[in-house]
Amino acid sequence: MSNPDDNDSRNSHNNVSDEHLPSEQERGAVAPADDPFADPGLPPHEHRRQDIDERAAKRSERTVALLFTVSMLSTIGFIASYVAIPIDKIVYIWPFGHISGLNFALGLTLGVALFCIGAGAVHWARTLMSDEEMSDERHPIEATPEVKAQVLADFAQGTKESQFGRRKLVRTTLFGALALVPLSGVVLLRDLGPLPGTKLRHTMWKPGSLIINENTMQPLRPEDITLGSLTQAMPEGLDPHDHNFQVEIAKAAVMLVRLEPDDIKDPKSAEWGHEGILCFSKICTHIGCPATLYEQQTHHALCPCHQSTFDLADGARVLFGPAGHPLPQLRIKVNDDGYLEALGDFEEPPGPSFWERG
Ligand code: FES
């Protein structure tokens, strides 16, 4: 006599061919798996092409060798770039914009050299190194029934003793406290903003700003700047008692020197000055110390922090040290009253060279 359950089961699969049904279903019941974490074992080993075809192995060998060779060439390119590209060479590279040509070349060549070593090693391991498969027995990770029962009993006992289940008010307020406390961290995220926008690119200098001597707080005249001296200055309208004085002076501080016009090597720099008086940002383009140690014979300005040296006679070009850019120069003129004034803001952001990415 047939079982009614068996009939129901077969009827429900009328549209499925028998070969797609597991054998247990054909008998009308699915047997529970004994061990849901049973080790399925290793699939049959498949040989790689390179294991059975010597020509494929040779191709892989050549590919690996090519990657290592490209790495060597890139390293040579790195050294050549370091020697050949001037430290203050600025190039336009899409999409980065105007950046240091030397930094770009060094980063690119070193990146390619390291990538090719890594890619060559991975290709070597995947195609040529031994492909032997090994299995390592693992002990069962499931706890024994006794341990599970003990854990559940301990949990029930702890719940009872803490009165967690009985004291509903305590339980509810605890959940509330735990849910709210992470919000304090979220609120602190507000301090990450607002973003600086273009603030770091601009200073207080604008057309017509008088140049104020930082020591006397008086506007400077050309005759105040003598040969061989270095005068530290700031824009008019900046009061040391203002709450934002430190923020503004950190971007706008300048130094003025007077050179013999014939000593100025950079014609553009000479044109931006006034009869040999040149005005440069004094904020070192390394990490922002004042670069105001002046050697009047050589016209070099030295930063005391890490010894970056700038040639003020040659557009404040970097001669030595970790600074990545010349000191920006401020265009100046003499106004009708005989005072030195700015013709506008710096053309590039003063200070550490990473602002160029801002
Ligand atoms: S801050 Fe000037 S050299 Fe480092």
Boltz pocket constraint, residues with backbone or C-beta under 6 A from the ligand:
constraints:
  - pocket:
      binder: B
      contacts: [[A, 284], [A, 285], [A, 286], [A, 287], [A, 288], [A, 289], [A, 291], [A, 303], [A, 304], [A, 305], [A, 306], [A, 307], [A, 308], [A, 321], [A, 322], [A, 323]]
      max_distance: 6.0
